Amino acid sequence: MAIMITDECINCGACEPECPNNAIYEGGSEWRFADGTSIKGTFTSKLGFTADANAAQAPKQMDIYYIVTDKCTECVGFHDEPQCAAVCPVDCCVDDPDYRESAEDLTAKKNSMHA
């Protein structure tokens, strides 16, 4: 599964620099597949979203930090636990019940972004 940031977020920004996939963005900020990854050209995510890796995508949230599900691997392949959750002072980085992925799926997602 992916991690999500709940509306209890206090916008401290502690989570953003901890993400090895650059999947966390400040509210209102556009995101790109290429940010913090080795992705180039047209990319289709493991969840089926296709876009140019350098094309700006609409923010998922406007008021609080957010995690791009298509880029979140729960830190699989990098750390033993999701680093955003480990550093969050208000425990608002939690499992996203809408996106369930196996360890194998998360590893494949990580490998597709960091070739």
N, C-alpha and C positions, 0 to 999 in steps of 0.2 A: 504494500500500500504506500501511498505517498503521505507526506506530512502536510498539514494545513495550519494556518495561523488564525486563531479565533479573534472575535471582536474585542476580547479583553486586552489585546495588544496595546502597549503604552508607547509605541513608536520609539523605543530606545535604540534600535539598530544593532543590538548585540548579535543577532542571528546572521545578519547579512554577510559579514566577512568570514564566517565559519563554514559556509556552504562550499563544498568542493566542486559543485556543478554550476555555481553561480545561478541557482534557481530561485533565490530570494531577492525581491525588489521592494524598494520603498513605494508606498502607495502613490498612485498617479504616474509612476515611471513606466515607460514602455520597456519591453523585454525583447531579446533576440536569442535564437538557438545558439548563435555563434559566441555569445557572451560566456567567457570562461570555459569554453569547450574547443575541440578541434574540428567541429562541424563546419563544412563549407558547401556552397551551392544549395541545391534543393534538398531538403531533408524531410523525411516522414518519420514522425515520432512513433514509439512503440504503442501509443494510444491512437494512432491513425491521423494525426494532424500533420499536414504537409505545408511547408512554407520555405521561402528562400531563407537560408540561415542568417543572413545579415539584414533581413527585412524587420523593421520595427513592428511589434505586435501590441495590441491594445492592452493597457493595464488590466489586471484581474481585479484589483481593488483600487479605490481612490484615496481612502482615508487612513489605511493601515498597511503595514508591510504585508506582502503576499508571497506565496510559493507557487511557482509554475509547475504544475503536476507533471507535465511532459518532460521536465528536466530533473525532478526529484527522484533520487535513488535511495533515500533514507541513509545516505552515506555508505551504502554497501560498496565494498571494494576500496574504501578509504579509511573508515573508522568502524569501531564495534557498535556504535550507537549514533543516532541522528544528532549531529552537533548543534543544530538550532535548538532542539529541545534541551540539550545539556546546558546551554548558556542562558536560556530565557529566564529572566528574573520573575516572571509572573506565570510561568507554565502555560503559555498559550500556543505553543508549537505541539500539536497533538496529531495522532493518527487520523487520516481522512477516511471516514467510513465509506465514502463513495468510490474510492479507488483502492482496490485490493490487488496486490501483485506478490507473486512468490519471490523467494530469494533468487531463483534462477532468472525470473523476469527482470528483477532489479539489476542483476549482474549484466544481463544482456543490454539493458538500457544504458548502464554505465559504459559498457564497451562500445556501444554505438556512438556515444558522445565523446569518447576519449580514445580515439584510434591511434 
